[in-house]
Amino acid sequence: MIVNEFIPKPYQHLLDRGIAAYSAPSNIALVKYWGKKAHQIPANPSISFTLNNCKTTTVLKYEKKTSEGFSFDVFLEGVIQEDFKPKIEQFFSRIEIYLPFLSAYHFVIETSNTFPHSSGIASSASGMSALALCLMQIEQQLNPTISKEFFNKKASFLARLGSGSACRSIEGNLIVWGAHANIKGSSDLVGVKYPYEVHQNFKNYHDTILLVDKGEKQVSSTVGHNLMHNHPFAEQRFEQAHSNMDALILVLKSGDLNTFISIVEREALTLHAMMMSSDPYFILMKPNTLQIINKLWEFRAKTGLHICFTLDAGANVHVLFPESEAKQIQEFIKTELAVHCQNGHFIEDMLGQGAQPIKI
């Protein structure tokens, strides 16, 4: 699939060397994307909160070379990462038609996260979006006429080709990815800002991430997505996602926190139900994941506070709650839930406004 609007006209000249830098946040889906078609097209639409504190910062240095093909080195927290290379090589191959300068330079990619890599906080989303934004910054250096709107749109398009959910990490704070009949402007190709009214209840929403397991996932998200191709419940799941997107439109407008909780938690549990009923099946939740969920449910029933959870494809628990109830819920997290985290670690986060350029 070739998308002509993102293929640039020939550059007037190439710079000999330069630098680009961006920080990009992670995101947490409320309606989950699970299963994809060719060319990184989602099997169902999704909507996510853009986070603020969980982010990747990438510095991209480039210098003109004479050899053919892609050339790059990649560092995480200052340590060279040979095992990252195949994924970046694949990414460059997918996007070279849209960024023809890729084969003209040797790149040094220096990246760091504010959270543990491969721990279910969507490091691929923040990492690939930060890299895509740096590459767009280079294109803007080669073509200064690029508008901010087009810059973000193309960055989202490119990021998607590296990691699907990365297209939701360019802007904030509610992002839709995947064509949905009742959301204007929604697209399978890019993430777009949610276009409709959002009640005050969902402004400044909090997300505390409980780090149940900081280790590498036993099954990668890519493998999990592919297992949806022949999944016995796939079509019903995709229909459910569309239905929940419709329901959220009304919820976000009305401020109905109870229905919000019901949708978000059902989505999280359905995601893991798909994993547990695929062939081969697998379980990414850990015993402490379930301990946290049960304690959270008991606390909600006892207090009437609007605390809920969601999960990505991993064991960690995202605890969501409104700003108006933050003080009491944060105390509960510290005293009752942190004990179930690895080394007691959790990250306090909230809605953010999207990626930011870094001055070097």
C-alpha positions, 0 to 999 in steps of 0.5 A: 500500500503506497500513500502518495500524499506522504511521498515528498518531492525531490529535495533541493539539497541534502545537509552534510550532517545534523541532529534532531531530538524529540520526546514522545509519550506512551499512551494507554488504550481505553478501547483496545487494538488487538489484531491487524491486517497487512501494512499495519492496518488495525482490525478494529478502532481504538482510543487512548489517553496520551500520558505525560510522564512515561516517555521516550527521549530520542536524539538522532544524529546524522551524517552523509555517507557514500555507501549503499543501504541503511546504516545506523547504530542504536543506543538505549541509556548509553548502551549499544543495542544490537537486538534493536537493529532488525526492527529498525531496519524493517521500519526503515524499509517500510518508510524509505519511499516516504523519506528517501534521505534514509539511505543517504545518511549514517544515523546514531540513535540515542534513546532513553525511557522514563520507565522500564523497557519491555514492561507493558508500558508501550515502550514501542509506542513511545520509542517509534513515535519519538524516532518518527518525529526525529525523522520528520524533523530532518525532513523539515530541515530539508523542506522548511515549508512543511506545516505543523498539521502535515508534520504531525499527520505524517509523523503519525503515519510513519510511527504506525509503520514502526509500531501500530499504537505509536501513531497514538503518541504524537498528540494529546490527549485523547487519540483515535486510531482506526476508521469508525463510522461515527467518529469524524476524520478517523483513519486506519492510517493515522491517529487523530485527536478525538473531535467531540466534546469531552466532559470536565470529569475526563480532563486531567485524568490520572493513570498510576502504573503499577509495575507488577513485572518489569521483565520481558513479556513471554509473548510479544505483542506482534505474535499476539496480534497475529494470533487473531487471524484465526481466532474463533472469537475475532469477529465478535471482538471487533464488533465489540470494539466498534460498539464500545467506541460508540458508547464512549462517545456518549460517556465522554460527553456526559461525564458518566464515570460509572459507564466509563469504568464498565467499558474500560475494564471490560475492554481490558479483560476482553484483551486478555481473554483473547490471549487466553483463548487463542491457539496457542493460548497464553497468559500475561497476567500474574497472580499479583495482577489479580490481587490488585484488581480484586483489592481495587474492586473491593475499595471501589465498592466500599468507598464509591470512588471512581477508580478503575483499571486497565491493562495493556498486553502485560502484567502491569496494571494501569489505575485510572481515576479522576482528578477530583478523587486523586488524594484518597485514591493515591493514598490507597494505592500507596498503602494497599496496592504498591505491596503487590508491585515488583520492589514496590515500584509504581509510576504516577502519571496523568493525561499529557499533551503529546510529543515535544521537540528537544532543543540540543 
